[in-house]
Amino acid sequence: MTTLPDPIRILGIDPGLRSTGFGVIDRNGSRLAYVASGCIRTDDSAGLPARIATLVSGIAEIVATYRPTQAAVEIVFVNVNPQSTLMLGQARGAAVAALVTARLPVAEYTALQVKQAVVGHGKAAKQQVQAMVARLLRLPGEPSADAADALACAIAHAHASQGLGALATSGRRVRGGRIL
């Protein structure tokens, strides 16, 4: 009889200054299980320091509640509005700082990598991501867009940390599909 390794609890984060999505899943072998998801919302009328404080304390509370062993954060894309990109980058920085302060290893994935891992192609629409996340985690309904993106980030990390990706993160180097 084969025993499965202990489950790995992964916290996915989709950073945003207005709304930061979070998703927590367990990976046990190749099985994924939904644990929790939601959004940390900040007050639009508050100043930047207060909004950053809300994000940091919200992530700290999620880490304390669900006790993840790994974290995955979506990498910020550059958009047309430089001010929006800067604000998004500050939210992402706050999220990463909160995670490393909690001593979690943090992996980073682009939106393209996340969509590729969950939907099968990098140009997937938000609705497609929501539908596939619900399907992969056997949810009764679709999560909100921000929560779905965070869950998708956690799923991408779960997939990346298996196979050759797991070897690469276990201290071994992989080049061209070969273990060095």
C-alpha positions in Angstrom: 0.0 0.0 0.0 1.4 3.4 -1.0 1.1 6.3 1.3 0.8 9.8 0.1 3.3 12.4 1.4 2.1 15.0 3.8 -0.1 17.6 2.1 1.5 20.9 1.1 -0.6 24.0 1.9 -0.1 26.7 -0.7 -1.3 30.3 -0.3 -1.8 32.1 -3.7 -1.9 35.9 -3.8 -3.3 38.1 -6.6 -2.1 41.5 -5.5 -4.1 44.7 -5.9 -4.3 47.9 -4.0 -8.1 48.0 -4.0 -8.6 44.3 -3.7 -6.0 41.6 -3.1 -7.3 38.1 -3.8 -6.1 35.1 -1.8 -6.6 31.4 -2.2 -5.5 28.5 -0.1 -5.2 24.9 -1.4 -3.7 21.7 -0.2 -1.7 19.5 -2.6 -1.4 15.9 -1.6 0.5 14.0 -4.3 -1.3 15.1 -7.5 -4.5 15.8 -5.7 -5.6 19.4 -5.1 -8.1 20.4 -2.4 -9.7 23.8 -1.8 -9.2 25.2 1.7 -10.3 28.9 1.5 -10.4 32.0 -0.6 -11.5 35.6 -0.6 -10.3 39.2 -0.9 -8.6 41.7 1.3 -10.3 45.0 0.5 -8.8 48.4 1.3 -10.6 51.7 1.8 -10.3 53.8 -1.4 -10.5 57.0 0.6 -7.6 56.0 2.9 -4.0 57.1 2.1 -1.4 54.7 0.7 0.2 53.9 4.0 -3.2 52.9 5.6 -4.0 50.7 2.5 -0.6 49.0 2.7 -1.1 48.4 6.4 -4.5 46.8 5.6 -2.9 44.4 3.1 0.0 43.5 5.4 -2.3 42.8 8.4 -4.8 40.9 6.2 -2.1 38.6 4.8 -0.7 38.1 8.3 -4.1 37.1 9.5 -4.6 34.6 6.6 -1.2 33.1 7.3 -2.0 32.7 11.0 -5.4 31.2 10.3 -4.5 28.7 7.5 -0.8 28.1 8.2 0.4 27.7 4.6 3.9 26.2 4.0 4.5 27.9 0.7 3.2 31.0 -1.1 2.9 32.0 -4.7 2.4 35.6 -5.9 1.4 36.8 -9.3 4.0 39.1 -10.9 2.7 42.6 -11.8 2.3 43.4 -15.5 3.1 46.8 -16.9 -0.1 48.5 -18.1 -0.8 51.6 -20.1 -1.1 53.8 -17.0 2.2 54.2 -15.2 0.5 55.4 -12.0 -1.7 52.3 -11.9 1.4 50.1 -12.4 3.3 51.8 -9.6 0.3 51.4 -7.2 0.0 47.7 -8.1 3.7 47.2 -7.6 3.4 48.7 -4.1 0.6 46.4 -3.3 2.6 43.4 -4.6 5.6 44.5 -2.5 3.5 44.7 0.6 2.2 41.2 -0.1 5.7 39.8 -0.6 7.0 41.5 2.5 4.2 40.1 4.6 4.9 36.6 3.3 8.6 36.7 3.8 8.1 38.2 7.3 6.0 35.1 8.0 9.1 33.1 6.8 7.2 31.5 3.9 9.1 30.6 0.7 7.6 32.8 -2.1 7.4 31.7 -5.7 6.4 34.2 -8.4 4.5 33.6 -11.6 3.4 35.8 -14.5 -0.3 36.0 -15.4 0.7 34.1 -18.6 2.2 31.2 -16.6 -0.8 31.0 -14.3 -3.3 31.0 -17.2 -1.2 28.4 -19.0 -1.1 26.1 -16.0 -4.8 26.4 -15.2 -6.6 26.9 -18.6 -4.0 25.6 -21.0 -3.3 28.8 -22.8 -1.9 32.2 -21.7 -4.5 34.4 -23.3 -7.5 33.0 -21.3 -10.2 35.4 -20.2 -11.0 35.9 -16.5 -14.2 34.0 -16.9 -12.3 31.0 -18.3 -9.9 31.1 -15.3 -12.8 31.3 -12.9 -14.6 28.3 -14.5 -11.4 26.1 -14.6 -10.5 26.9 -11.0 -14.0 25.9 -9.9 -13.7 22.7 -12.0 -10.2 21.8 -10.8 -11.0 22.3 -7.2 -14.5 20.8 -7.5 -16.2 24.0 -6.1 -20.0 24.3 -6.1 -19.7 27.7 -7.9 -17.2 30.1 -9.3 -15.1 32.2 -7.0 -14.9 36.0 -7.5 -12.4 37.1 -10.2 -9.7 38.2 -7.6 -10.1 35.0 -5.5 -10.0 32.8 -8.7 -6.8 34.5 -9.8 -5.2 33.8 -6.4 -6.4 30.2 -6.4 -5.1 29.8 -10.0 -1.7 31.1 -8.8 -1.7 28.5 -6.1 -2.7 25.8 -8.6 0.1 26.9 -10.9 2.6 26.6 -8.1 1.3 23.2 -7.1 1.8 22.0 -10.7 5.2 23.7 -11.0 6.4 22.1 -7.7 6.0 18.6 -9.1 8.2 16.7 -11.6 11.3 18.6 -12.8 10.1 21.8 -11.1 10.3 20.0 -7.7 13.8 18.8 -8.5 14.9 22.3 -9.4 13.5 23.6 -6.1 15.0 20.7 -4.0 18.5 21.9 -4.5 19.2 20.0 -7.7 19.7 21.9 -11.0 17.8 20.9 -14.1 19.0 21.8 -17.6 17.4 20.7 -20.8 15.2 18.1 -18.9 18.3 16.5 -17.3 19.2 16.4 -13.7 22.7 17.7 -13.1 
